[in-house]
């Protein structure tokens, strides 16, 4: 039993180590790319210098176009490693590593060990994913929280009952990850949980997949579990806001 518990954990640890080896070497060597990397780096630098972790500023002008989670992570990296390219890019690289691990976990839960390894390889070695893992922008944190939220929701749905203790824990984890996802990017997610939205799985245990039937009581209440995208521009009339407010 202990071996069965250790094996998945060891496998995920090895996947994380491989992703770190893939993304971290030479992370701080290239100069910052303009405009995105330079802008986010300057916001984090000014946040660190001023000690104001509530109001992002770019060139000392209030900048409310994006939520602050990535700035906070970059500021923490600056506090540890100093102001350089490595510190600015490190949080994004770590979010990318975490997404590879979460993808492997979800693939293993759905299809087994072999698929977990293949999914991690497919994502981790994707050229576009590799490029964004070494580029200081908001997309990798967004992708991580969305992937993790969908994975948690899947784990809630595959439990014996959506309303069980296990199902509720996974559902709360999914909603929490969606909330964190709002702090990382421009998509605002609303979700609610209702008794009518609990899917009922029948015939799934001990029967062939072809005969497995699923009854889901979503119908009119399914909209409550849908993430509704709302541009952050709804909350600010301009992209940059002057300190003369």
Backbone bond lengths (Angstrom), bond angles and torsions (degrees), N, CA, C in turn:
res aa  C-N    CA-C-N  psi(-1)  N-CA   C-N-CA  omega(-1)  CA-C   N-CA-C  phi
1 X - - - 1.459 - - 1.518 111.17 -
2 X 1.330 115.34 -42.56 1.463 119.43 178.59 1.517 110.77 -64.38
3 X 1.358 116.39 -40.90 1.468 120.07 178.44 1.517 110.85 -62.93
4 X 1.326 117.15 -39.45 1.463 120.76 179.61 1.518 111.33 -65.02
5 X 1.320 116.49 -29.29 1.467 120.28 178.24 1.519 111.48 -80.35
6 X 1.343 115.43 -36.17 1.467 119.41 -177.10 1.520 111.82 -72.92
7 X 1.320 117.86 -35.27 1.461 120.16 -173.12 1.523 113.12 -59.97
8 X 1.348 120.02 -49.07 1.465 118.27 177.35 1.526 112.67 -62.10
9 X 1.338 116.89 -39.81 1.460 120.15 179.80 1.531 110.88 -63.76
10 X 1.319 116.98 -42.01 1.464 120.60 178.44 1.523 110.89 -65.57
11 X 1.327 116.12 -40.62 1.460 120.12 179.20 1.527 111.03 -62.32
12 X 1.324 117.25 -44.15 1.463 120.56 179.03 1.524 111.41 -67.26
13 X 1.331 116.52 -35.07 1.465 120.26 176.95 1.523 110.89 -64.31
14 X 1.320 116.59 -41.13 1.473 120.69 177.86 1.531 111.01 -66.29
15 X 1.329 116.75 -38.39 1.462 120.21 177.49 1.525 110.37 -63.62
16 X 1.340 116.12 -43.17 1.463 120.24 178.20 1.531 111.09 -63.06
17 X 1.332 116.57 -42.16 1.464 120.05 179.52 1.530 110.88 -63.95
18 X 1.330 117.19 -40.86 1.465 120.67 178.65 1.522 110.80 -64.19
19 X 1.345 117.16 -40.24 1.462 120.12 178.68 1.527 110.98 -66.44
20 X 1.326 117.59 -39.36 1.463 120.56 177.08 1.525 110.97 -62.06
21 X 1.323 116.09 -43.72 1.469 120.13 178.52 1.525 110.67 -63.09
22 X 1.323 116.36 -31.66 1.464 121.03 -178.26 1.525 112.14 -75.92
23 X 1.348 117.34 -38.81 1.457 120.23 -170.09 1.524 114.88 -98.80
24 X 1.328 118.90 -26.82 1.460 119.71 -171.59 1.532 115.31 -82.62
25 X 1.338 120.39 -36.97 1.473 118.54 -176.48 1.531 112.45 -57.98
26 X 1.317 115.86 131.19 1.459 121.48 178.49 1.513 114.06 68.60
27 X 1.330 117.38 18.82 1.462 120.50 -175.65 1.526 111.66 -63.42
28 X 1.326 117.40 -34.33 1.456 119.84 -176.34 1.514 115.09 -97.30
29 X 1.324 118.24 5.38 1.469 119.47 -175.38 1.528 113.21 -75.54
30 X 1.331 120.13 -49.77 1.479 117.76 -179.25 1.518 111.26 -67.14
31 X 1.321 116.41 145.80 1.459 120.15 174.66 1.530 109.56 -66.47
32 X 1.322 115.67 161.33 1.461 120.08 -179.57 1.524 110.55 -65.96
33 X 1.321 114.84 137.49 1.459 120.60 178.04 1.526 109.49 -84.78
34 X 1.316 114.49 136.91 1.466 120.03 176.18 1.532 109.42 -95.96
35 X 1.340 117.72 148.89 1.470 125.17 3.01 1.524 114.17 -93.25
36 X 1.340 118.38 -20.21 1.466 120.07 -167.52 1.520 112.96 -65.14
37 X 1.336 117.37 -54.42 1.467 119.35 -176.43 1.530 111.25 -61.66
38 X 1.314 116.42 -42.56 1.455 118.98 179.43 1.512 112.57 -63.12
39 X 1.322 116.73 -40.28 1.467 120.25 -179.61 1.521 111.08 -66.52
40 X 1.346 117.33 -49.14 1.465 119.69 -178.29 1.522 111.62 -66.80
41 X 1.320 117.23 -34.31 1.463 120.13 177.26 1.525 111.13 -66.00
42 X 1.330 116.71 -41.61 1.462 119.94 -179.74 1.527 111.35 -66.74
43 X 1.332 116.42 -38.82 1.464 119.55 177.96 1.532 110.20 -61.86
44 X 1.331 116.49 -44.95 1.463 119.91 179.35 1.526 111.60 -65.86
45 X 1.324 116.48 -39.07 1.472 120.01 179.35 1.520 110.99 -63.61
46 X 1.330 116.94 -45.14 1.457 120.23 179.89 1.527 111.10 -67.80
47 X 1.313 117.00 -34.45 1.459 119.87 176.49 1.527 110.45 -63.63
48 X 1.332 115.97 -41.02 1.465 120.66 179.48 1.531 111.19 -67.36
49 X 1.334 116.98 -42.00 1.465 120.71 -177.85 1.520 112.04 -70.04
50 X 1.321 116.38 -39.59 1.463 119.94 -176.06 1.524 112.93 -81.55
51 X 1.342 117.03 -25.39 1.451 120.33 -174.67 1.522 113.21 76.85
52 X 1.326 116.99 6.49 1.464 122.08 177.88 1.520 108.17 -95.33
53 X 1.323 116.88 103.03 1.460 121.36 -176.46 1.525 112.05 -97.92
54 X 1.323 116.82 9.85 1.461 121.68 -179.23 1.525 111.50 -102.09
55 X 1.314 116.45 -39.80 1.468 121.21 -174.81 1.528 110.54 -109.64
56 X 1.324 119.40 106.56 1.465 120.70 175.90 1.530 110.42 -68.63
57 X 1.321 115.55 141.97 1.462 121.00 177.25 1.520 109.91 -135.53
58 X 1.306 115.43 137.38 1.462 122.57 174.16 1.521 107.46 -116.53
59 X 1.326 116.01 117.02 1.464 121.43 -174.45 1.529 109.96 56.63
60 X 1.345 114.93 37.51 1.459 124.75 176.44 1.536 112.72 64.52
61 X 1.332 115.71 23.64 1.461 121.57 172.77 1.518 107.55 -115.43
62 X 1.313 118.00 133.30 1.460 121.27 -178.05 1.527 110.75 -55.29
63 X 1.320 114.79 134.15 1.467 120.53 -174.44 1.529 108.19 -132.50
64 X 1.331 116.21 101.69 1.455 121.30 -175.02 1.531 112.62 -110.37
65 X 1.315 117.70 20.82 1.466 119.28 -176.96 1.527 111.72 -69.44
66 X 1.332 117.73 -33.29 1.459 121.19 -176.92 1.534 110.25 -126.17
67 X 1.339 116.88 151.60 1.479 120.36 175.74 1.521 111.28 -66.86
68 X 1.335 118.00 165.32 1.467 120.44 -165.31 1.522 117.01 -94.13
69 X 1.332 120.76 -1.08 1.464 120.14 -171.69 1.524 112.43 -57.88
70 X 1.318 116.99 -45.78 1.466 119.63 -179.59 1.522 110.65 -65.47
71 X 1.326 117.22 -37.53 1.470 119.74 176.95 1.522 110.43 -61.95
72 X 1.319 116.82 -42.25 1.468 120.19 178.27 1.531 111.11 -60.39
73 X 1.317 115.95 -44.01 1.476 119.73 179.85 1.523 110.94 -63.76
74 X 1.319 116.65 -42.70 1.461 119.53 179.08 1.526 111.16 -66.80
75 X 1.327 116.51 -36.97 1.469 119.53 177.40 1.522 110.91 -64.21
76 X 1.332 117.26 -40.23 1.464 120.42 177.20 1.527 110.59 -63.43
77 X 1.335 116.91 -39.97 1.465 120.16 178.39 1.533 110.54 -65.89
78 X 1.328 117.26 -37.77 1.469 120.62 177.13 1.522 110.57 -63.79
79 X 1.315 116.65 -40.18 1.466 120.22 179.55 1.523 111.73 -62.58
80 X 1.348 116.94 -29.94 1.462 120.77 -177.78 1.525 112.03 -89.90
81 X 1.336 116.91 -44.95 1.469 121.05 -170.81 1.521 113.33 -108.01
82 X 1.328 117.94 -8.05 1.450 119.70 -176.95 1.520 111.49 92.93
83 X 1.335 114.59 174.81 1.464 120.23 -177.50 1.525 108.99 -85.74
84 X 1.303 116.88 98.03 1.464 120.91 175.41 1.526 109.31 -155.61
85 X 1.319 115.11 176.12 1.463 120.39 -175.60 1.526 112.20 -64.69
86 X 1.332 116.58 -35.78 1.463 119.23 -179.77 1.522 111.16 -61.80
87 X 1.327 117.26 -45.00 1.464 120.62 -179.14 1.519 111.07 -64.18
88 X 1.317 117.47 -38.09 1.467 120.62 -178.63 1.515 111.07 -67.62
89 X 1.327 117.73 -38.00 1.470 120.88 -175.52 1.526 113.62 -89.43
90 X 1.326 117.80 -16.40 1.465 120.28 -175.12 1.530 113.70 -58.68
91 X 1.342 120.43 -46.71 1.473 118.55 -178.77 1.519 113.15 -58.19
92 X 1.323 116.94 -40.98 1.469 120.12 179.89 1.526 110.45 -64.55
93 X 1.335 117.03 -40.79 1.459 120.02 177.96 1.527 111.11 -62.59
94 X 1.330 117.58 -40.34 1.462 120.68 179.73 1.529 111.40 -68.46
95 X 1.332 117.58 -38.49 1.464 119.80 175.09 1.526 110.61 -62.06
96 X 1.323 116.94 -37.87 1.468 120.28 178.95 1.526 110.99 -66.69
97 X 1.329 116.65 -41.71 1.464 119.89 175.67 1.521 110.19 -60.02
98 X 1.323 116.44 -44.28 1.467 120.24 179.34 1.521 111.64 -61.96
99 X 1.336 117.23 -36.81 1.464 118.85 179.11 1.528 111.50 -67.87
100 X 1.318 117.12 -37.20 1.471 119.67 176.00 1.529 110.26 -61.23
101 X 1.329 116.92 -42.80 1.460 121.18 -179.87 1.535 110.72 -65.81
102 X 1.326 117.24 -44.28 1.462 120.76 179.54 1.524 110.75 -63.35
103 X 1.318 116.66 -39.72 1.464 120.30 177.75 1.518 110.84 -62.11
104 X 1.331 116.82 -41.62 1.463 120.16 177.27 1.530 111.07 -64.68
105 X 1.319 117.15 -41.09 1.468 120.25 178.78 1.525 111.33 -61.55
106 X 1.326 116.16 -44.70 1.462 120.11 -179.04 1.531 110.74 -67.02
107 X 1.324 116.67 -41.28 1.458 120.07 179.15 1.522 111.46 -63.66
108 X 1.328 117.31 -38.73 1.460 120.47 178.08 1.524 111.33 -66.65
109 X 1.337 116.51 -39.95 1.464 119.47 178.61 1.526 111.62 -65.48
110 X 1.319 116.74 -32.16 1.461 120.12 -176.41 1.526 112.86 -88.60
111 X 1.340 117.19 -41.30 1.464 119.74 -169.22 1.521 115.45 -130.21
112 X 1.337 119.47 -8.94 1.445 120.04 177.30 1.516 114.42 113.49
113 X 1.345 114.69 178.46 1.460 121.69 -172.56 1.525 112.91 -63.62
114 X 1.337 116.79 -46.59 1.465 120.03 -176.78 1.524 110.70 -60.28
115 X 1.320 116.67 -41.42 1.458 120.44 -179.82 1.527 110.98 -67.06
116 X 1.329 117.08 -32.38 1.461 119.81 178.01 1.522 111.03 -61.35
117 X 1.308 116.60 -45.29 1.469 120.71 179.83 1.517 110.73 -65.87
118 X 1.339 116.50 -43.65 1.465 120.28 -179.47 1.528 111.25 -65.13
119 X 1.337 116.82 -39.13 1.460 119.64 178.96 1.526 111.10 -65.23
120 X 1.332 116.79 -41.86 1.461 120.18 178.01 1.526 111.17 -62.72
121 X 1.323 116.63 -41.97 1.464 120.19 178.25 1.526 111.48 -65.31
122 X 1.329 116.59 -43.90 1.459 120.23 -178.23 1.527 111.47 -62.09
123 X 1.336 115.82 -43.23 1.470 118.73 -179.61 1.518 111.38 -75.20
124 X 1.323 116.92 -49.08 1.457 120.24 -174.99 1.513 114.39 -62.86
125 X 1.338 116.97 -31.13 1.461 121.00 -178.37 1.521 113.18 -97.78
126 X 1.322 116.90 2.59 1.464 119.45 175.80 1.529 109.57 -62.90
127 X 1.329 118.60 128.01 1.476 119.88 -175.61 1.523 113.22 -57.43
128 X 1.331 117.46 -43.07 1.460 119.28 -178.87 1.524 111.12 -67.46
129 X 1.333 117.03 -42.16 1.465 120.52 178.26 1.521 110.10 -63.49
130 X 1.323 117.22 -42.20 1.467 121.01 178.60 1.522 110.57 -60.69
131 X 1.338 116.99 -42.52 1.457 120.28 -179.39 1.520 112.01 -64.18
132 X 1.332 116.55 -43.87 1.458 119.65 -179.18 1.523 111.93 -71.19
133 X 1.334 117.77 -24.66 1.462 120.63 177.59 1.524 111.74 -68.37
134 X 1.317 117.53 -16.20 1.464 122.03 -178.93 1.527 111.13 -117.86
135 X 1.317 115.79 24.39 1.462 121.49 -177.47 1.519 108.31 -133.70
136 X 1.322 117.06 124.94 1.468 121.53 -174.57 1.523 110.33 -76.23
137 X 1.310 115.41 91.30 1.457 121.44 176.72 1.520 108.81 -144.67
138 X 1.323 117.34 176.09 1.457 120.52 -172.85 1.523 113.56 -87.29
139 X 1.308 117.91 -11.89 1.470 120.05 -172.56 1.529 114.33 -63.64
140 X 1.341 120.65 -44.52 1.470 118.95 178.72 1.529 114.28 -60.13
141 X 1.341 120.56 -44.27 1.473 118.29 174.99 1.528 112.65 -60.83
142 X 1.327 117.29 -39.30 1.462 120.46 177.45 1.513 110.60 -59.87
143 X 1.339 115.65 -47.62 1.468 120.30 -178.15 1.522 110.98 -64.55
144 X 1.337 117.40 -38.63 1.463 119.78 179.53 1.520 111.55 -62.38
145 X 1.335 117.49 -50.86 1.464 120.06 -176.73 1.524 111.35 -65.24
146 X 1.334 117.83 -36.34 1.448 119.81 179.12 1.525 110.46 -68.61
147 X 1.331 117.39 -43.21 1.460 120.95 178.35 1.523 111.25 -62.85
148 X 1.330 116.19 -45.55 1.465 120.10 179.88 1.529 111.44 -64.92
149 X 1.330 117.71 -38.16 1.460 120.69 178.58 1.526 111.09 -65.19
150 X 1.324 116.98 -43.97 1.464 120.13 178.17 1.528 111.03 -64.66
151 X 1.344 116.62 -38.09 1.454 119.89 177.24 1.520 111.77 -64.05
152 X 1.341 117.09 -42.45 1.464 120.31 178.46 1.525 110.87 -65.58
153 X 1.324 116.77 -38.62 1.462 119.48 178.27 1.533 110.70 -65.69
154 X 1.332 116.70 -38.43 1.469 119.66 176.49 1.526 110.89 -62.00
155 X 1.341 116.73 -42.93 1.458 119.55 179.45 1.526 111.14 -64.23
156 X 1.344 117.24 -34.59 1.461 119.90 176.03 1.520 110.79 -66.70
157 X 1.337 116.41 -40.63 1.458 120.46 -176.96 1.525 112.62 -70.46
158 X 1.326 117.07 -29.25 1.465 119.15 -177.85 1.530 112.99 -87.85
159 X 1.329 117.46 -2.43 1.459 120.09 176.11 1.530 109.50 -71.00
160 X 1.339 116.67 167.25 1.459 120.83 -176.74 1.526 111.87 -56.49
161 X 1.315 116.10 -38.66 1.456 120.71 -178.28 1.515 108.09 -149.50
162 X 1.320 116.58 133.38 1.456 120.53 179.52 1.524 111.14 -58.40
163 X 1.321 116.29 -29.30 1.449 119.95 -178.86 1.505 114.47 -89.67
164 X 1.324 118.15 0.30 1.459 121.16 178.07 1.522 110.28 -70.19
165 X 1.332 115.73 169.14 1.464 119.60 -179.69 1.523 111.37 -60.82
166 X 1.341 116.43 -42.32 1.463 120.17 179.49 1.520 110.91 -65.76
167 X 1.330 116.10 -45.26 1.457 119.64 179.37 1.511 112.47 -60.88
168 X 1.335 115.95 -42.69 1.462 119.41 179.38 1.520 111.46 -64.69
169 X 1.325 117.75 -40.43 1.470 120.25 179.84 1.523 110.91 -61.52
170 X 1.339 116.68 -45.05 1.453 119.48 179.19 1.521 111.33 -66.29
171 X 1.341 116.24 -37.68 1.459 118.83 179.52 1.519 111.06 -65.87
172 X 1.327 117.33 -41.56 1.468 120.89 176.88 1.522 110.54 -62.53
173 X 1.344 116.09 -38.79 1.467 119.39 176.69 1.522 111.02 -62.53
174 X 1.343 117.18 -40.97 1.461 120.52 179.22 1.523 111.12 -63.03
175 X 1.328 116.75 -45.49 1.463 120.36 179.82 1.533 110.84 -64.79
176 X 1.322 116.94 -39.29 1.467 120.40 178.74 1.523 111.21 -63.90
177 X 1.324 116.64 -40.36 1.464 120.31 178.35 1.522 111.09 -66.35
178 X 1.327 116.80 -37.28 1.458 119.42 175.57 1.519 111.17 -64.65
179 X 1.327 117.05 -36.93 1.462 120.28 177.00 1.525 110.66 -63.81
180 X 1.324 116.87 -43.57 1.461 120.07 177.00 1.525 111.30 -65.27
181 X 1.323 115.37 -32.37 1.462 119.85 178.87 1.534 110.11 -63.17
182 X 1.338 117.52 -33.50 1.457 120.25 176.56 1.528 110.73 -63.50
183 X 1.317 117.80 -36.43 1.460 120.83 179.81 1.526 112.47 -73.40
184 X 1.333 116.56 -9.80 1.462 119.53 -178.99 1.520 113.00 -103.97
185 X 1.334 118.58 -12.04 1.455 118.03 -176.29 1.505 112.92 -163.24
186 X 1.319 116.11 -162.54 1.456 121.85 -166.70 1.520 113.44 -99.01
187 X 1.319 119.11 8.22 1.456 120.72 179.89 1.515 109.47 -101.14
188 X 1.314 116.94 120.66 1.459 121.75 177.32 1.513 108.34 -95.68
189 X 1.317 116.46 127.03 1.459 120.68 -173.28 1.515 109.94 -113.36
190 X 1.302 114.87 131.09 1.453 120.75 174.81 1.513 107.84 -115.20
191 X 1.309 116.72 139.27 1.450 119.16 176.42 1.501 109.22 -152.86
192 X 1.295 117.08 150.21 1.448 120.78 175.79 1.507 108.72 -142.98
193 X 1.288 114.63 161.85 1.456 120.75 -175.63 1.519 108.01 -120.40
194 X 1.299 116.10 130.27 1.453 119.00 178.98 1.512 109.55 -136.49
195 X 1.300 114.88 158.88 1.455 120.58 -178.88 1.522 111.13 -64.63
196 X 1.315 115.79 -33.20 1.460 119.67 -178.28 1.513 112.43 -73.08
197 X 1.356 117.69 -13.34 1.460 120.39 -176.45 1.508 112.55 -97.60
198 X 1.337 118.29 12.09 1.458 120.19 179.46 1.524 109.63 -83.76
199 X 1.334 117.96 117.85 1.458 118.71 179.56 1.517 111.00 -71.56
200 X 1.314 117.07 142.22 1.454 122.93 178.85 1.523 108.83 -108.54
201 X 1.305 115.87 119.06 1.452 121.44 -179.07 1.522 108.70 -102.59
202 X 1.304 116.12 124.10 1.444 120.67 -179.46 1.521 109.40 -128.00
203 X 1.298 114.89 144.25 1.454 120.21 176.16 1.500 115.09 74.10
204 X 1.340 118.07 13.79 1.463 120.62 -174.14 1.515 112.17 -90.78
205 X 1.296 117.73 -23.00 1.456 119.85 -174.13 1.520 109.86 -96.62
206 X 1.317 114.43 125.39 1.457 120.22 177.38 1.506 113.80 72.57
207 X 1.325 117.98 21.57 1.458 119.95 179.49 1.513 109.39 -133.62
208 X 1.338 118.76 155.65 1.461 121.25 179.47 1.518 110.72 -60.93
209 X 1.318 115.05 152.37 1.447 119.31 -178.08 1.526 111.14 -60.83
210 X 1.359 116.28 -34.31 1.455 119.54 -177.89 1.521 111.86 -64.14
211 X 1.329 117.63 -28.09 1.457 120.48 -178.61 1.513 112.85 -97.20
212 X 1.353 115.50 1.91 1.465 119.59 -179.75 1.523 109.14 -77.20
213 X 1.294 116.58 121.02 1.457 121.24 179.54 1.515 109.29 -115.74
214 X 1.296 114.40 144.84 1.459 120.11 -177.35 1.520 108.69 -122.75
215 X 1.321 114.87 125.81 1.463 120.09 173.33 1.524 108.43 -107.86
216 X 1.295 116.63 123.73 1.458 120.27 -178.30 1.515 109.76 -120.56
217 X 1.344 115.62 128.06 1.461 121.18 -179.16 1.522 111.85 -95.02
218 X 1.321 115.63 49.47 1.451 117.67 178.56 1.532 109.81 -80.42
219 X 1.325 117.90 -68.43 1.457 123.66 177.99 1.534 110.81 46.99
220 X 1.322 115.82 -124.23 1.463 119.14 -173.97 1.507 114.56 -67.69
221 X 1.341 117.58 -20.44 1.470 119.28 -176.95 1.514 113.19 -94.08
222 X 1.332 118.65 -0.23 1.465 119.74 -175.33 1.523 111.47 -65.97
223 X 1.347 116.79 -26.87 1.461 118.45 -179.74 1.513 111.79 -60.72
224 X 1.325 117.49 -22.35 1.457 119.99 -178.47 1.518 112.56 -70.05
225 X 1.319 116.96 -20.56 1.460 121.01 -178.77 1.523 111.97 -101.21
226 X 1.320 117.14 8.25 1.458 120.92 -178.84 1.521 109.25 -92.75
227 X 1.312 116.35 134.79 1.467 120.40 175.11 1.520 108.19 -76.54
228 X 1.323 116.46 122.35 1.453 121.75 -176.42 1.526 108.82 -100.01
229 X 1.334 116.70 113.98 1.467 117.95 179.55 1.519 112.06 -74.71
230 X 1.310 115.22 128.30 1.462 121.33 176.52 1.518 107.47 -131.55
231 X 1.286 117.57 120.20 1.459 120.34 -179.49 1.514 110.31 -61.79
232 X 1.321 115.19 140.41 1.465 118.70 178.32 1.521 111.57 -66.33
233 X 1.356 115.76 -13.33 1.465 117.67 176.70 1.519 112.09 -66.54
234 X 1.347 116.53 -14.31 1.453 119.44 176.26 1.521 110.95 -67.33
235 X 1.335 116.20 -22.81 1.449 120.65 -175.89 1.522 113.12 -101.21
236 X 1.320 116.54 -8.55 1.464 118.40 177.53 1.514 108.86 -140.18
237 X 1.276 117.68 135.85 1.458 121.21 -174.79 1.508 111.90 -79.50
238 X 1.322 117.89 -21.23 1.449 121.83 178.76 1.499 109.79 -135.56
239 X 1.330 116.23 161.17 1.464 121.04 -179.04 1.515 112.13 -74.56
240 X 1.296 117.03 -38.22 1.462 120.59 178.82 1.511 108.28 -122.78
241 X 1.314 116.15 143.11 1.462 120.43 -173.53 1.514 108.99 -124.16
242 X 1.263 115.79 132.71 1.460 120.57 -175.56 1.521 111.16 -73.95
243 X 1.308 116.28 152.67 1.453 122.30 175.47 1.525 112.06 -70.82
244 X 1.339 117.10 -4.60 1.464 119.90 -178.27 1.521 112.02 -85.75
245 X 1.338 117.90 9.40 1.474 120.42 176.16 1.518 109.65 -54.98
